[in-house]
Amino acid sequence: MVWIEGGTFRMGSEDFYPEERPVHEVSIAGFWIDPYPVTAGEFRRFVRETGYTTVAERPLDPSDYPGADPALLVPGSLVFRKTAGPVDLRDYRNWWQYVPGAHWKRPGGPGTTVNGRDRHPVVQVAFEDAASYATWAGKELPTEAEWEFAARGGLDGAAFAWGDDHFPNGRPMANTWQGEFPWQNLKLDGYEGTSPVGTFPANGYGLYDMAGNVWEWTTDFFAPQHHAEPQSPCCVAENPRVASADASYAAGETIPRRLIKGGSHLCAPNYCLRYRPSARQGEAVDTSTAHIGFRCIRRAA
């Protein structure tokens, strides 16, 4: 793991999406963090040693999904399908498909495999799966503030984990989508889908894939914007956390949403310019997809 010295930084951004506002000062105590997202090979060891069954592999309870067709309530997960041409970007169903039998070992569904991809980040893991792995490993999942502080790599206020230039000297710095999402991927970074961890340059703290490749779970519940008020008597919030799912329920959600960070290989400027440290998004806790993974931390005793 990599030691991140504690400090103070400006969390959030006023320049992109509304949920990243307002910018506010936050202080973080030092902690250890995985240099890469947890890989498929590492997750395989966890499953072998514990017999763990992921959320995507478990039978679904019809009472949890009122009104759903019982025939569709079979174990599976969401898989991305590139479209043949431009589609309405307001409807994610144009490119996401629920695939029975899709889970971490078969991320694209039956007939696919993670064999030979041990160094790729594990995907198709719900929040509970990530938290269970972290507990087994003697670690934890980071708060949003810890994750963002680490992702910035010391570049306080920069747009990206490597600075403000999207493609410095024309060089892709992360595994993202180049072209028109969800139908045209120019693969200027050399990849369509996930890439082996550590393929792209590390940030200033020696951390890889803090932008793109896969989104990463944090412990925070999702709220539509940052809280501007500090949580301590001084003027700087100390590792603020959203520990309640109230915001999810207030928005009419029946399933709580946790916060994910970092963007993924499916993020494109025309749809999801979220491969940035300040970017944030909510994801239902029972959902696993082909572009969400995680990494762990260990706080100082």
Buried (B, 14 or more C-beta within 10 A) or exposed (E): EBEBEEEBBBBBBEEBBEBBBEBBBBBBEEBBBBBBBBBBEBBBBBBEEEEBEBBBBEEBEEEEBEEEEEEEBEBBBBBBEEEEEEBEBEEEEBBBBEBEBBBBBBBBBEEBEBEEBBBBBBBBBBBBBBBBBBEBBEBBBBBBBBBBBBBBBBBBEBBBBBBEEBEEEEEBBBBBBBBBBBBBBEEBBEBBBBBBBBBBEBBEBEBBBBBBBBBBBBBBBBBEBBEEEBEEEEEBBBBBBBEEBEBBEEEEBEBBBBBBBBBBBBBBBEBBBBBBBBBBBBBBBBBBBBBBBBBBBBBEE
